[in-house]
Amino acid sequence: MKRILSVFLSIIMCLALFSCGGNVDYKDAESFESALNAGEDLIGKTVTFTVEEFSPNSAFGYNLQAGEHLNFCSSENPNAKAGDTVTVKVESVKSVIGSYIIYYKMK
């Protein structure tokens, strides 16, 4: 019985590990920005990026900046800081004066 339980728990742990990393559409800000510049529809896509700067009081809400033109904004505090790597799901994208305002949900 212990052996069966051990095998079952091992399988569940493996599935949990594989499911966490396998759902990312864009693995960095550069590839995501290239897709934006190419005019791709990125609503519902996931992206992992490193936060370069965190602005909690921006005009668009909590702003996680990734690169010069990517602003990942939310009305909810993402509890992230510069240097953190985060994964988000894109809800909407707007172009404002040469920059992208991306609204998201944390993954």
Z-matrix of the N, CA and C atoms (Angstrom, degrees):
N
C 1 1.448
C 2 1.529 1 111.27
N 3 1.341 2 117.23 1 -41.53
C 4 1.458 3 121.12 2 178.83
C 5 1.523 4 110.65 3 -63.53
N 6 1.323 5 116.42 4 -37.90
C 7 1.460 6 121.07 5 -178.94
C 8 1.537 7 109.95 6 -65.48
N 9 1.307 8 117.06 7 -43.45
C 10 1.465 9 121.32 8 179.45
C 11 1.527 10 110.16 9 -63.26
N 12 1.316 11 116.52 10 -42.77
C 13 1.460 12 121.30 11 178.68
C 14 1.531 13 110.46 12 -63.81
N 15 1.326 14 117.47 13 -41.36
C 16 1.459 15 121.53 14 178.63
C 17 1.521 16 111.61 15 -62.63
N 18 1.307 17 116.84 16 -44.70
C 19 1.464 18 121.01 17 179.11
C 20 1.530 19 109.95 18 -63.75
N 21 1.311 20 116.74 19 -45.01
C 22 1.458 21 121.70 20 179.88
C 23 1.531 22 110.81 21 -59.84
N 24 1.322 23 118.21 22 -46.75
C 25 1.465 24 122.10 23 179.44
C 26 1.527 25 110.85 24 -64.52
N 27 1.315 26 117.97 25 -38.63
C 28 1.465 27 121.40 26 178.03
C 29 1.524 28 111.01 27 -62.61
N 30 1.312 29 117.01 28 -42.73
C 31 1.464 30 121.05 29 178.81
C 32 1.521 31 110.76 30 -63.22
N 33 1.317 32 117.21 31 -42.98
C 34 1.464 33 121.04 32 -179.98
C 35 1.528 34 110.60 33 -64.52
N 36 1.317 35 117.42 34 -40.77
C 37 1.462 36 120.55 35 179.11
C 38 1.521 37 110.94 36 -64.31
N 39 1.320 38 117.53 37 -42.32
C 40 1.473 39 121.27 38 178.55
C 41 1.527 40 110.59 39 -62.59
N 42 1.306 41 117.29 40 -44.12
C 43 1.457 42 120.75 41 179.20
C 44 1.524 43 110.92 42 -62.48
N 45 1.298 44 117.08 43 -40.41
C 46 1.467 45 120.99 44 179.17
C 47 1.523 46 110.59 45 -64.44
N 48 1.314 47 118.35 46 -41.75
C 49 1.458 48 121.55 47 179.46
C 50 1.522 49 111.33 48 -65.57
N 51 1.309 50 117.90 49 -44.21
C 52 1.459 51 121.02 50 -178.84
C 53 1.522 52 111.60 51 -69.04
N 54 1.305 53 118.32 52 -34.17
C 55 1.460 54 120.14 53 -177.98
C 56 1.523 55 111.76 54 -73.00
N 57 1.315 56 118.93 55 -25.96
C 58 1.457 57 120.97 56 -178.83
C 59 1.521 58 112.23 57 -70.56
N 60 1.310 59 118.48 58 -40.78
C 61 1.453 60 120.77 59 -174.61
C 62 1.503 61 114.79 60 -95.74
N 63 1.289 62 119.73 61 -9.40
C 64 1.441 63 120.63 62 -171.83
C 65 1.519 64 115.48 63 -91.49
N 66 1.308 65 120.21 64 -1.64
C 67 1.449 66 121.62 65 -173.23
C 68 1.520 67 113.74 66 -104.84
N 69 1.313 68 119.23 67 20.80
C 70 1.456 69 121.89 68 -177.32
C 71 1.522 70 109.69 69 -96.44
N 72 1.338 71 115.83 70 124.64
C 73 1.460 72 120.69 71 178.73
C 74 1.523 73 112.14 72 -81.54
N 75 1.337 74 117.18 73 -35.65
C 76 1.465 75 122.68 74 -179.94
C 77 1.523 76 108.29 75 -129.88
N 78 1.308 77 116.27 76 123.13
C 79 1.465 78 121.27 77 -173.13
C 80 1.524 79 113.79 78 -89.72
N 81 1.341 80 117.33 79 -2.24
C 82 1.462 81 119.94 80 176.94
C 83 1.527 82 110.14 81 -158.97
N 84 1.320 83 115.85 82 166.13
C 85 1.462 84 121.58 83 -177.46
C 86 1.525 85 111.45 84 -66.61
N 87 1.326 86 117.48 85 -34.12
C 88 1.463 87 121.05 86 -177.13
C 89 1.527 88 111.69 87 -63.58
N 90 1.327 89 117.34 88 -46.24
C 91 1.467 90 119.69 89 -179.62
C 92 1.529 91 110.58 90 -68.78
N 93 1.316 92 116.85 91 -34.17
C 94 1.461 93 121.00 92 177.45
C 95 1.530 94 110.23 93 -66.19
N 96 1.326 95 117.43 94 -44.64
C 97 1.463 96 120.74 95 179.56
C 98 1.531 97 110.89 96 -65.58
N 99 1.318 98 117.66 97 -36.74
C 100 1.473 99 120.83 98 176.53
C 101 1.523 100 110.49 99 -61.15
N 102 1.328 101 116.50 100 -41.75
C 103 1.466 102 120.70 101 178.14
C 104 1.534 103 110.58 102 -65.17
N 105 1.324 104 117.31 103 -39.64
C 106 1.469 105 120.62 104 176.85
C 107 1.530 106 110.34 105 -62.05
N 108 1.331 107 115.89 106 -47.00
C 109 1.468 108 120.27 107 -179.11
C 110 1.521 109 112.05 108 -64.17
N 111 1.327 110 117.21 109 -26.56
C 112 1.466 111 121.79 110 178.47
C 113 1.527 112 111.72 111 -82.37
N 114 1.338 113 117.14 112 -3.72
C 115 1.457 114 121.19 113 176.98
C 116 1.514 115 114.89 114 83.18
N 117 1.328 116 117.43 115 16.13
C 118 1.467 117 120.24 116 -179.84
C 119 1.532 118 110.91 117 -69.64
N 120 1.327 119 115.78 118 149.91
C 121 1.464 120 122.20 119 175.02
C 122 1.526 121 107.92 120 -82.92
N 123 1.313 122 116.85 121 111.99
C 124 1.465 123 121.29 122 -173.87
C 125 1.524 124 113.52 123 -108.32
N 126 1.324 125 117.62 124 8.37
C 127 1.460 126 120.72 125 177.80
C 128 1.528 127 108.59 126 -63.94
N 129 1.329 128 115.18 127 130.22
C 130 1.460 129 120.95 128 -179.96
C 131 1.514 130 114.00 129 87.77
N 132 1.329 131 117.84 130 -7.22
C 133 1.467 132 121.42 131 179.38
C 134 1.526 133 109.56 132 -82.18
N 135 1.325 134 115.35 133 157.02
C 136 1.465 135 120.62 134 177.09
C 137 1.511 136 109.52 135 -110.01
N 138 1.323 137 114.80 136 146.35
C 139 1.466 138 121.20 137 179.56
C 140 1.525 139 108.73 138 -140.49
N 141 1.324 140 114.77 139 138.73
C 142 1.460 141 121.87 140 173.27
C 143 1.523 142 107.25 141 -107.06
N 144 1.319 143 116.98 142 134.36
C 145 1.463 144 120.21 143 179.77
C 146 1.519 145 110.23 144 -151.40
N 147 1.319 146 115.15 145 162.90
C 148 1.454 147 121.84 146 176.53
C 149 1.522 148 108.13 147 -98.15
N 150 1.314 149 116.27 148 129.15
C 151 1.459 150 122.25 149 -179.93
C 152 1.524 151 108.62 150 -72.29
N 153 1.338 152 116.38 151 121.25
C 154 1.456 153 120.30 152 177.11
C 155 1.520 154 111.49 153 -87.66
N 156 1.339 155 114.97 154 -35.45
C 157 1.464 156 120.03 155 178.97
C 158 1.522 157 108.71 156 -152.42
N 159 1.321 158 116.04 157 143.16
C 160 1.459 159 121.54 158 177.73
C 161 1.519 160 108.45 159 -115.22
N 162 1.345 161 116.62 160 122.55
C 163 1.465 162 122.41 161 178.35
C 164 1.528 163 108.46 162 -118.07
N 165 1.325 164 117.76 163 101.26
C 166 1.465 165 119.93 164 -176.39
C 167 1.521 166 114.05 165 -74.57
N 168 1.338 167 118.16 166 -16.64
C 169 1.466 168 120.91 167 -174.74
C 170 1.520 169 112.50 168 -117.48
N 171 1.321 170 118.77 169 33.71
C 172 1.464 171 119.60 170 -179.26
C 173 1.525 172 110.17 171 -74.08
N 174 1.310 173 116.60 172 167.33
C 175 1.462 174 121.83 173 179.02
C 176 1.527 175 111.69 174 -65.94
N 177 1.342 176 116.75 175 -17.35
C 178 1.459 177 121.37 176 -177.30
C 179 1.528 178 112.47 177 -105.42
N 180 1.312 179 117.56 178 6.55
C 181 1.461 180 121.92 179 -178.13
C 182 1.518 181 110.39 180 106.48
N 183 1.322 182 116.16 181 -151.74
C 184 1.465 183 121.29 182 177.22
C 185 1.523 184 107.26 183 -71.95
N 186 1.325 185 116.71 184 120.25
C 187 1.461 186 121.65 185 -172.59
C 188 1.530 187 110.48 186 -114.05
N 189 1.324 188 115.50 187 116.91
C 190 1.464 189 121.60 188 172.31
C 191 1.523 190 106.51 189 -98.77
N 192 1.321 191 116.98 190 112.47
C 193 1.461 192 120.01 191 -178.87
C 194 1.515 193 110.25 192 -92.07
N 195 1.325 194 114.37 193 134.08
C 196 1.464 195 121.74 194 177.75
C 197 1.520 196 106.45 195 -133.07
N 198 1.292 197 116.90 196 97.56
C 199 1.453 198 119.65 197 -175.61
C 200 1.515 199 110.34 198 86.44
N 201 1.318 200 114.72 199 177.66
C 202 1.457 201 120.13 200 -174.57
C 203 1.524 202 113.40 201 -72.46
N 204 1.357 203 117.71 202 -28.23
C 205 1.459 204 120.48 203 -172.12
C 206 1.525 205 114.77 204 -117.90
N 207 1.314 206 119.43 205 3.61
C 208 1.467 207 121.83 206 -177.58
C 209 1.524 208 110.18 207 -109.13
N 210 1.321 209 115.31 208 119.00
C 211 1.463 210 122.17 209 179.05
C 212 1.519 211 108.15 210 -123.71
N 213 1.321 212 116.40 211 105.59
C 214 1.461 213 122.42 212 179.38
C 215 1.520 214 106.64 213 -90.22
N 216 1.340 215 116.69 214 110.61
C 217 1.466 216 122.01 215 -171.09
C 218 1.517 217 111.70 216 -116.07
N 219 1.337 218 114.42 217 148.62
C 220 1.453 219 121.15 218 179.26
C 221 1.519 220 108.94 219 -153.62
N 222 1.311 221 116.10 220 153.11
C 223 1.463 222 120.24 221 174.49
C 224 1.530 223 110.62 222 -83.44
N 225 1.330 224 116.70 223 -10.61
C 226 1.468 225 121.62 224 178.65
C 227 1.523 226 110.34 225 -104.70
N 228 1.309 227 116.83 226 140.43
C 229 1.457 228 122.15 227 179.36
C 230 1.531 229 109.82 228 -65.38
N 231 1.340 230 117.81 229 120.57
C 232 1.460 231 120.52 230 -178.77
C 233 1.527 232 113.75 231 -79.71
N 234 1.329 233 117.14 232 -5.06
C 235 1.473 234 121.23 233 -177.68
C 236 1.520 235 111.15 234 52.02
N 237 1.315 236 116.22 235 47.61
C 238 1.465 237 122.25 236 178.59
C 239 1.527 238 108.13 237 -125.59
N 240 1.319 239 115.09 238 162.05
C 241 1.459 240 120.47 239 177.70
C 242 1.521 241 108.53 240 -140.90
N 243 1.316 242 116.52 241 168.78
C 244 1.462 243 121.16 242 179.49
C 245 1.525 244 109.48 243 -55.16
N 246 1.334 245 114.96 244 133.52
C 247 1.465 246 121.02 245 -179.30
C 248 1.516 247 113.77 246 98.19
N 249 1.334 248 117.84 247 -18.14
C 250 1.471 249 121.23 248 177.98
C 251 1.527 250 110.13 249 -72.44
N 252 1.305 251 115.84 250 147.67
C 253 1.461 252 121.78 251 172.18
C 254 1.516 253 107.47 252 -104.61
N 255 1.338 254 115.78 253 125.97
C 256 1.459 255 121.10 254 -177.28
C 257 1.525 256 109.99 255 -126.60
N 258 1.320 257 115.38 256 157.11
C 259 1.460 258 122.19 257 174.44
C 260 1.518 259 107.77 258 -123.12
N 261 1.342 260 115.53 259 129.12
C 262 1.453 261 121.14 260 -177.07
C 263 1.521 262 110.44 261 -130.96
N 264 1.336 263 115.36 262 159.97
C 265 1.462 264 122.46 263 173.92
C 266 1.520 265 107.55 264 -110.20
N 267 1.319 266 117.43 265 124.59
C 268 1.456 267 123.47 266 -174.78
C 269 1.529 268 110.31 267 -73.21
N 270 1.346 269 115.50 268 129.19
C 271 1.465 270 121.48 269 176.46
C 272 1.522 271 112.22 270 -103.43
N 273 1.336 272 117.47 271 -37.95
C 274 1.463 273 121.36 272 176.50
C 275 1.521 274 109.47 273 -159.04
N 276 1.334 275 115.22 274 157.52
C 277 1.468 276 121.41 275 179.99
C 278 1.524 277 107.99 276 -134.99
N 279 1.340 278 115.59 277 133.77
C 280 1.456 279 121.70 278 175.96
C 281 1.518 280 108.56 279 -129.66
N 282 1.303 281 116.36 280 143.88
C 283 1.456 282 121.43 281 175.14
C 284 1.520 283 108.04 282 -102.07
N 285 1.327 284 116.29 283 123.21
C 286 1.461 285 121.44 284 -177.93
C 287 1.526 286 108.57 285 -132.80
N 288 1.318 287 116.01 286 111.93
C 289 1.468 288 123.49 287 175.37
C 290 1.535 289 111.61 288 48.62
N 291 1.314 290 117.41 289 49.70
C 292 1.457 291 121.69 290 174.76
C 293 1.515 292 115.27 291 84.45
N 294 1.307 293 118.22 292 -0.08
C 295 1.461 294 121.33 293 177.54
C 296 1.525 295 109.09 294 -121.00
N 297 1.319 296 115.13 295 160.43
C 298 1.456 297 120.84 296 177.36
C 299 1.520 298 109.86 297 -104.49
N 300 1.321 299 115.75 298 131.94
C 301 1.458 300 122.57 299 172.41
C 302 1.519 301 105.55 300 -105.49
N 303 1.324 302 116.17 301 114.24
C 304 1.464 303 122.11 302 -175.00
C 305 1.524 304 108.25 303 -114.06
N 306 1.333 305 116.13 304 117.27
C 307 1.466 306 119.98 305 174.74
C 308 1.517 307 107.46 306 -92.62
N 309 1.318 308 116.46 307 142.29
C 310 1.462 309 121.91 308 -168.74
C 311 1.515 310 112.20 309 -147.75
N 312 1.322 311 114.79 310 172.50
C 313 1.473 312 124.25 311 167.60
C 314 1.524 313 105.67 312 -122.49
N 315 1.312 314 117.20 313 140.80
C 316 1.466 315 120.82 314 176.45
C 317 1.523 316 109.30 315 -68.28
N 318 1.298 317 116.56 316 143.58
C 319 1.471 318 122.92 317 176.77
C 320 1.497 319 108.70 318 -98.83
